[in-house]
Amino acid sequence: MTRHYESSQRTNSTVDQAEDSVTRLHNAVTQAMSHPTEAMLRQAENSLEHAEEAVRHAPEGSIGGQGVDLAEDMLQDEKERLARLRQMHGTD
């Protein structure tokens, strides 16, 4: 039996990838806030780089720009959280 999934729910593959990447960034920042070690901060920085790249490519696969603004807003929120964390721990 072949299953047919409703493709309209997740048609923007690059947007999905961007949102997934920002979600991983959110998790990394949250972990770094809980355990602000150098390694955790570095991991959050790496996640930020990946998320920025994914968000930069999000418009390429979006349908009419759908979802791109949300991914960009999510990324901005996480950048601000990470900046606050850096300030608190003097790694600015």
KOLTORGU-701159 format. One line per 5 residues: their letters; for each residue z, x, y of N, C-alpha, C, O, CB. Coordinates in steps of 0.05 Angstrom, whole numbers, plus 5000, padded with zeros to 4 digits. Each point is the difference from the previous one (the first is absolute). Glycine has a CB too. Layout:
A) Z:X:Y:Z:X:Y:Z:X:Y:Z:X:Y:Z:X:Y  ...
***
This chain:
MTRHY) 5000:5017:4976:5000:4983:5024:5000:5018:5025:5017:5018:5003:5007:4945:4972  4957:5032:5043:4998:5015:5024:5014:4986:5023:4998:4976:5003:4958:5043:4982  5060:4996:5029:5014:4988:5023:4985:5006:5025:4989:5022:5004:5055:4983:4973  4955:4975:5040:4987:5003:5026:5022:4997:5021:5012:4979:5003:4943:5003:4981  5049:5039:5031:5021:5000:5021:4988:4990:5026:4976:5006:5005:5049:5031:4972
ESSQR) 4991:4950:5038:4991:4991:5027:4998:5025:5018:5020:5011:5008:5002:4943:4986  4953:5053:5012:4996:5025:5015:5005:4997:5030:5004:5020:5013:4962:4992:4953  5035:4963:5043:5004:4997:5029:5028:5008:5009:5004:5006:5023:4963:4957:4976  5051:5039:4982:5028:5008:5007:5001:5029:5007:5014:5008:5019:5003:4957:4951  4968:5052:5016:5002:5029:5005:4972:5012:5000:4992:5015:4982:5054:4987:4997
TNSTV) 4939:4991:5042:4972:5010:5001:4999:5025:5017:4980:5015:4998:5003:4939:4996  5036:5050:5024:4999:5023:5018:5013:5024:4987:5023:5007:5006:4979:4962:5034  4983:5044:4943:5013:5022:4984:5011:5022:5018:5022:5010:4994:4947:4979:4969  5017:5019:5058:5011:5022:5016:5025:4990:5016:5018:5016:5005:4936:5004:4999  5046:4955:5003:5024:4989:5014:5023:4998:4980:5023:5007:5007:4948:4967:5024
DQAED) 5023:5018:4944:5021:4999:4980:5012:5028:4995:5024:5004:4998:4953:4957:4980  5005:5059:5021:5009:5027:4996:5017:5009:5023:5021:5014:4997:4938:4996:4976  5033:4983:5052:5016:5008:5023:5027:4987:5000:5020:5013:5005:4938:4992:5021  5043:4969:4967:5026:4986:4999:5017:5012:4978:5025:5003:5004:4954:4955:5014  5010:5048:4959:5015:5012:4978:5011:5027:5009:5023:5007:4994:4948:4969:4972
SVTRL) 5013:5039:5048:5008:5027:5009:5022:4998:5021:5019:5016:4999:4935:5001:4992  5045:4963:5026:5021:4997:5020:5025:4990:4986:5022:5007:5008:4944:4982:5028  5031:4995:4943:5024:4992:4985:5013:5023:4987:5025:5002:4999:4954:4954:4993  5006:5063:4997:5011:5025:4989:5014:5016:5021:5021:5012:4996:4943:4988:4969  5024:5001:5059:5012:5014:5023:5027:4986:5007:5020:5014:5004:4934:4999:5013
HNAVT) 5046:4961:4984:5025:4985:5006:5022:5008:4980:5023:5005:5007:4950:4957:5012  5020:5039:4955:5019:5007:4980:5010:5029:5003:5023:5006:4997:4955:4962:4972  5003:5050:5038:5008:5028:5004:5018:5003:5024:5020:5016:4999:4937:4999:4980  5037:4971:5043:5017:5001:5023:5028:4989:4994:5020:5011:5008:4939:4985:5022  5041:4982:4956:5026:4987:4992:5017:5020:4983:5024:5002:5004:4954:4952:4998
QAMSH) 5009:5059:4979:5014:5020:4984:5010:5023:5017:5023:5009:4996:4948:4978:4964  5013:5022:5058:5008:5022:5018:5023:4992:5017:5017:5016:5007:4936:5001:4993  5048:4957:5008:5023:4991:5016:5025:5000:4984:5022:5006:5010:4947:4966:5018  5029:5021:4947:5023:4999:4982:5009:5028:4992:5024:5005:4998:4961:4951:4985  4996:5061:5013:5005:5028:4990:4984:5019:5018:4979:5010:4991:5030:4975:4961
PTEAM) 5001:5020:5072:4984:5016:5020:4999:5030:4994:5009:5017:5016:5003:4949:5017  4978:5041:4943:4997:5028:4993:4973:5010:5010:4983:4984:5006:5047:5011:4953  4967:5031:5042:4975:5011:5009:4977:4991:4982:4978:4994:5009:5046:5046:5009  4982:4959:4956:4979:4991:4980:4992:4971:5005:4976:4994:4999:5042:5038:4967  5001:4951:5039:4993:4972:5005:4985:4996:5026:4981:4984:5002:5060:5003:4973
LRQAE) 4967:5028:5046:4985:4999:5025:4971:5010:4996:4982:4988:5011:5061:5019:5015  4954:5014:4959:4974:5011:4995:4983:4979:4984:4976:4997:5006:5042:5050:4994  4994:4940:4981:4986:4979:4985:4991:4978:5018:4978:4990:4997:5049:5022:4962  4990:4980:5060:4993:4979:5018:4977:5009:5019:4982:4984:5006:5065:4999:4993  4954:5042:5009:4978:5011:5016:4973:5000:4985:4980:4993:5011:5053:5036:5013
NSLEH) 4968:4978:4950:4976:4999:4984:4990:4972:4997:4976:4995:5002:5040:5045:4973  5002:4941:5021:4992:4972:4998:4988:4990:5026:4981:4985:5000:5055:5007:4967  4975:5018:5055:4988:4992:5026:4972:5010:5003:4982:4985:5009:5063:5017:5011  4949:5023:4972:4973:5010:5001:4981:4983:4983:4978:4993:5009:5040:5053:4998  4990:4947:4969:4983:4984:4983:4996:4972:5012:4978:4989:4999:5039:5036:4961
AEEAV) 5004:4963:5051:4998:4974:5011:4981:5000:5025:4984:4981:5003:5063:5008:4980  4956:5031:5033:4982:5002:5024:4971:5002:4991:4983:4987:5012:5054:5035:5015  4958:4993:4953:4973:5003:4990:4989:4974:4989:4978:4992:5006:5031:5056:4983  5008:4938:4995:4992:4975:4989:4995:4979:5021:4980:4984:4998:5046:5027:4961  4991:4988:5061:4997:4980:5022:4974:5007:5016:4986:4981:5009:5065:5012:4993
RHAPE) 4944:5032:5002:4976:5008:5014:4975:4990:4986:4980:4993:5013:5044:5048:5004  4977:4958:4956:4976:4991:4985:5000:4970:4994:4981:4989:4990:5018:5056:4989  5023:4941:5028:5002:4972:4994:4977:4983:5010:4990:4983:4986:5058:5023:5015  4942:4999:5024:4979:4983:5011:4974:5002:4983:4984:4981:5001:5036:5024:5044  4976:5017:4941:4974:5004:4986:4996:4978:4978:4977:4992:4996:5027:5057:5012
GSIGG) 5017:4942:4980:4997:4980:4978:5010:4973:5007:5001:4982:4983:5002:5055:4985  5005:4959:5057:5011:4974:5008:4977:4981:5006:4978:5007:5006:5063:5015:5012  4966:4953:4979:4981:4979:5006:5007:4989:5027:5020:4986:5004:4974:5002:4947  4990:5019:5069:5004:4991:5027:5026:5011:5012:5012:4988:5017:4963:4971:4973  5033:5065:5000:5024:5012:5011:5026:4987:4990:5022:5006:5010:4952:5006:5030
QGVDL) 5024:4970:4941:5022:4985:4990:5021:5018:4988:4994:5016:4982:4976:4945:5010  5055:5037:5017:5022:5016:4988:5003:5027:5013:5021:5013:4995:4971:4963:4964  4989:5034:5056:5002:5027:5011:5023:5001:5021:5015:5019:5000:4935:4988:4992  5052:4973:5025:5021:5000:5020:5027:5001:4988:5018:5014:5009:4952:4960:5022  5034:5010:4947:5025:5000:4986:5007:5027:4989:5023:5010:5003:4970:4942:4986
AEDML) 4988:5061:4998:5004:5027:4989:5008:5019:5023:5017:5017:4996:4951:4974:4966  5018:5007:5060:5005:5018:5023:5028:4995:5011:5014:5019:5007:4937:4982:5004  5057:4974:4991:5027:4993:5010:5021:5010:4981:5021:5011:5009:4960:4948:5014  5015:5037:4951:5019:5010:4980:5003:5030:5003:5022:5011:4999:4966:4951:4970  4990:5052:5034:5000:5029:5002:5016:5009:5025:5016:5018:4999:4939:4985:4977
QDEKE) 5040:4983:5046:5014:5007:5025:5030:4996:4997:5016:5017:5009:4944:4969:5017  5048:4993:4961:5029:4995:4995:5012:5023:4984:5022:5009:5007:4970:4941:4995  4994:5058:4978:5011:5022:4983:5001:5027:5015:5018:5016:4996:4965:4959:4963  4997:5030:5057:5000:5024:5016:5024:5001:5019:5012:5021:5003:4938:4981:4995  5057:4975:5013:5023:4998:5018:5026:5004:4984:5018:5014:5010:4957:4955:5020
RLARL) 5027:5020:4947:5024:5004:4983:5003:5030:4993:5022:5011:5002:4973:4942:4979  4983:5059:5012:5001:5028:4992:5007:5018:5025:5015:5019:4997:4951:4972:4966  5023:5002:5060:5006:5015:5024:5030:4998:5007:5013:5020:5007:4941:4972:5010  5058:4984:4980:5028:4997:5004:5017:5016:4980:5020:5012:5008:4971:4942:5010  5000:5047:4958:5014:5015:4979:4999:5030:5007:5020:5014:4997:4968:4951:4968
RQMHG) 4988:5044:5043:4998:5028:5008:5019:5007:5023:5013:5021:4999:4939:4979:4986  5049:4982:5035:5018:5005:5022:5029:5002:4992:5015:5017:5009:4953:4959:5021  5040:5006:4952:5028:5000:4990:5007:5025:4985:5023:5009:5000:4974:4941:4998  4983:5062:4990:5005:5024:4983:4989:5026:5012:4999:5020:4986:5001:4949:4975  4992:5029:5064:4992:5024:5014:4976:5014:4989:4998:5025:5002:5049:4980:5010
TD) 4935:4981:4975:4976:5012:4989:4976:4993:5017:4977:5002:4990:5043:4996:4964  4984:4994:5070:4978:4993:5018:4984:5024:5009:4981:4997:5015:5047:4965:5001
***
